[in-house]
Amino acid sequence: MLRVTRLTDYATLLMTVLARAPGTVHSGAALAECARLELTTVSKVLKSLAQAGLIEGLRGAYGGYRMVRAPHEISLLEIVEAIEGPLGMTECSVADLHCDRAAFCTVAPHWHRVNDVITDALRAMTLDCMIAPLPPSAADARRVPVRHVT
């Protein structure tokens, strides 16, 4: 199963909180409370997001964190890479590694294609998309029908 880590999930959640009020400065404690996460975890995630240039930390009595760009300018790919590093389905799809199988590997080029498709999808999905309400048909598609056994 492909899955982002919890920290990446938390980073996305925190970025959506910030995206709902992009000009507002939020304290770490307020973000932790809003996201219902531990402050230590939130602090760790915010540090990574700030290092990636997605948010900025402000010091002082009215300090906290705010977004540095508009929500439509920040992609999910940027958030994932801020926490996880470069996206890669396999080791060889991240960098041109020369493993001992390179000479006879027939699947590496296909993993590169898969990696490119996923990268493009995450790049196309912005924070604006993540905070917009889902249309009814999309919300219904997430529900799994219950099958009654007789």
N, C-alpha and C positions, 0 to 999 in steps of 0.2 A: 504494500500500500504506500502510495506517495502521500506525504504529509509534511506540512511545515511544522517547525518546533513550536512549543508553547510560547517561547519568547517572541517569535515572529508573529504569532497570533495576538499576543498581548501588545506588541508594537503597533499592529494594524488597528487594534481596538483603541489604543491611546491616540493614535493619529486621527481616527474618526472623531474622537471627543474634541480634539483640537480643531479639526476641520469644521465642526458645527459652529464654532465661534473663532474664525481664523485670526482676527485682530486682537483677541483677548489673551492676556497673560494668566496662566493657570499655575498655581503652586503644585508641587509634586504631591503633596498630601491631598489636595482637591482632586487631582487626576486619579490618584489611588482610590479615593472614596467613590468617585464617579464610575470607575471601571471595576470596582469591588476587587481590587488586587492589593497585595501587601506592598507597603511603601518601599521596602528594600528591592523588591522585584521591579517596581515602577522606576525607581532611581536608576537601576542597572539598564533598563530598556531606554530610558530618556537619555542617558549618557551616550549610548550607541547611536541613537537617532540624531543627537547633537553633533557627534563626531562625523556623521555622514552628511551633515549640512542640511538636514530636513527640518530641524527646529533649532531654536537658539535659547540658551539659558540666560536669564537676566538676574543679576545679583541685587541685593538691597532689600529694603523693607517691602517694596512692592514687586519683588522679583518672582521669578517662576519661569515658565516655558511658553513659547509661542511658535507658531509656524513661520517660516521665512518665505514661503511662496504660497500662492493660492491653491486650494484643494484640487482644482482641475489641472494643475501643473505637476502634481506629485503622483507618480505611478506606484502600483503595488510592487513592481519590480524593484524600485528604489528602496522600499521598506524592507522587502525580503533580503536584498543584498546588504542593507545596513546592519542586519542582525546575523545573517547566515554567511555573508561573503558572496562571491560570484556564484550564480546559479549553474548547477551542473547535474544532469541526470546520472552521469558516470564521471569518473575521474578524468577520462580522456576528453570529455566534452567541455571541461572547464579550461584546460590548457593542453597544448600539444605535448603530452607526455609520451615518451617513447618506452612503452612497457615491453616486456619480453614476448608479448603476443602480437605486437603491432604488425609484424611481417605477414601474418596469416589471418588477422582478424577481419572478418567480413561484415561485422555489425557496427563497428565504430562510426562509419559515415551515417548510418541510419540513426544512431543515438544523437549525433550532431543535429540531424534534421528535427528529431523529437525535441531536443533541447531548444532549438530555434523557435519552434512553434509555441512552446510553453513560455519562453522569454517574451515573444511578441504578444502573447495573450496577457501576461502580467504587465507589460509595458503599456498596453492599450487600456487597461483598467486603472482608473484614477480614484483618488479619494472621493471626488464628486460622485462617482458611481457607487461607492461603498456607503455613502450617507443618503443617497436618494432612495425614496420608497420603491419597493419592488412593485411592478405592475401585478394585478391579481393573477394573471396566468402564470407568471414566474413564481409567485408565492405558492400557488397550488401545485406546481411541478415539484416543489421540494417535499411535499407531503406524500408519504408512502401509504397507499390504500391498505386498509385493514381487510384481510381476507378471513371470513368466518367459515369455520369448518363445521359441517353438519354431520 
